[in-house]
Amino acid sequence: MKPYLSIVIPFRNDNYSPNATEKLNIGLQILINQLDEIKIETEIIIIDWSSPDPEKPLTDEIVISGGKYVTLLSYEVSNDIHSRYRGHKKRNLVGEAAFNAGIRRSRGHFIVGKVSDTFLSKSLIPISFALFFSSSVSNINLPWKPQP
């Protein structure tokens, strides 16, 4: 089945920030649980951008469970491709190029980018969809009152 939503997450498997892979795993598990709860067919696309150790693929580092409505995909972008970008020696992760790589591979009706170490509130995804499909914010049952 074609996913309804594609979420693109660029990542670099070199612990560029402390416990980056652990944060990715926690964030993915929370996101998968949220998407399963609201039953949105989703693909999460992780772009493993120019990781320094080709013997240690990111897919070996991802440890998640569940995912009845979520498919997890991972694509590797090699150092050869990374070195084609201006400023590649100063920037280990070319985020906008990584997002574009994920967008090109996405199949969802809607595509959203997300950084790897952010966590979304439980109500953000359902409210976002409700806002998108509603003609007026006043028609939506929000947990707060919107400010004009």
C-alpha positions in Angstrom: 0.0 0.0 0.0 1.2 3.5 -0.8 2.0 5.4 2.3 0.0 8.5 3.1 2.8 10.3 4.8 6.6 10.3 4.2 8.9 11.6 6.9 12.5 12.3 5.9 15.3 12.2 8.6 18.9 13.0 7.6 21.5 11.5 9.9 25.2 10.9 10.1 26.4 7.8 11.9 29.4 9.3 13.6 28.0 10.5 17.0 28.4 14.1 15.9 26.6 14.9 19.1 26.7 12.9 22.3 24.5 9.7 22.1 23.2 10.7 18.7 22.3 7.2 17.7 20.6 6.6 21.0 18.6 9.8 20.6 17.6 8.7 17.0 16.4 5.3 18.3 14.3 6.9 21.1 12.9 9.5 18.7 12.0 6.9 16.1 10.3 4.7 18.7 8.2 7.6 20.0 7.3 8.6 16.5 6.4 5.1 15.4 4.2 4.7 18.5 2.4 8.0 17.8 1.8 7.2 14.1 0.5 3.7 15.0 -1.8 5.1 17.5 -3.5 7.4 15.0 -3.3 4.8 12.2 -1.5 6.8 9.5 0.2 4.7 6.9 3.7 6.2 7.0 7.2 5.6 5.6 10.1 7.0 7.6 13.1 7.5 5.4 16.4 7.9 7.1 19.2 9.3 5.0 22.6 8.0 6.3 24.7 10.9 4.9 28.4 10.2 4.4 29.0 8.2 7.5 32.7 7.7 8.1 32.7 4.0 8.7 31.2 2.0 5.8 31.7 -1.2 7.9 29.2 0.1 10.5 26.0 0.8 8.6 23.3 2.8 10.4 20.8 0.0 9.9 22.9 -2.1 12.4 22.4 0.7 15.0 18.7 1.1 14.7 16.8 -0.8 17.4 13.0 -0.3 17.3 9.9 -2.4 17.7 6.3 -2.3 16.5 5.3 -0.3 13.4 2.0 -1.8 12.2 1.4 1.4 10.1 5.0 2.5 9.7 7.7 1.3 7.3 11.2 2.2 8.1 13.6 2.8 5.1 17.3 3.7 5.2 19.4 5.0 2.3 23.1 5.5 2.4 24.8 8.5 0.7 28.4 7.8 0.1 31.4 10.0 0.8 32.0 10.2 -3.0 28.6 12.0 -3.4 29.2 14.1 -0.3 32.5 15.3 -1.7 30.7 16.8 -4.8 29.2 19.5 -2.6 30.9 22.9 -2.1 32.1 23.2 1.4 31.9 19.5 2.1 35.2 19.6 4.1 33.6 22.1 6.6 30.2 20.4 6.7 30.0 16.7 7.4 26.2 16.6 6.9 24.7 18.6 4.0 21.2 18.7 5.5 19.4 20.2 2.6 20.9 17.7 0.1 20.1 14.9 2.5 16.4 16.1 2.7 16.3 16.2 -1.1 17.7 12.7 -1.3 14.9 11.5 0.9 12.2 13.5 -0.9 13.3 11.9 -4.2 12.8 8.5 -2.7 9.5 9.2 -0.9 6.2 7.8 -2.0 3.7 9.5 0.4 1.0 11.9 -0.5 2.6 14.3 2.0 6.3 14.7 2.7 7.7 16.1 6.0 11.3 16.7 7.0 12.3 16.1 10.6 15.7 16.4 12.3 16.9 13.2 14.1 17.1 14.5 17.7 13.7 16.2 18.0 10.6 14.7 19.7 7.1 15.6 18.6 4.4 16.2 21.1 1.6 13.6 21.2 -1.0 16.0 19.8 1.1 17.6 17.1 0.5 15.0 14.3 -3.3 14.7 14.7 -3.7 18.5 15.1 -1.5 19.1 12.0 -3.7 16.8 9.9 -6.9 18.3 11.3 -5.6 21.8 10.5 -4.6 20.8 7.0 -8.0 19.3 6.2 -10.2 21.9 8.0 -11.4 25.1 6.4 -11.3 26.9 9.7 -9.3 26.5 12.9 -12.5 27.0 14.9 -13.9 23.7 13.5 -11.2 21.7 15.2 -11.3 20.3 18.7 -7.9 21.6 20.0 -6.6 21.1 23.5 -6.2 24.9 23.7 -7.9 28.0 22.2 -6.0 29.5 19.3 -4.9 33.1 19.7 -6.0 35.5 17.0 
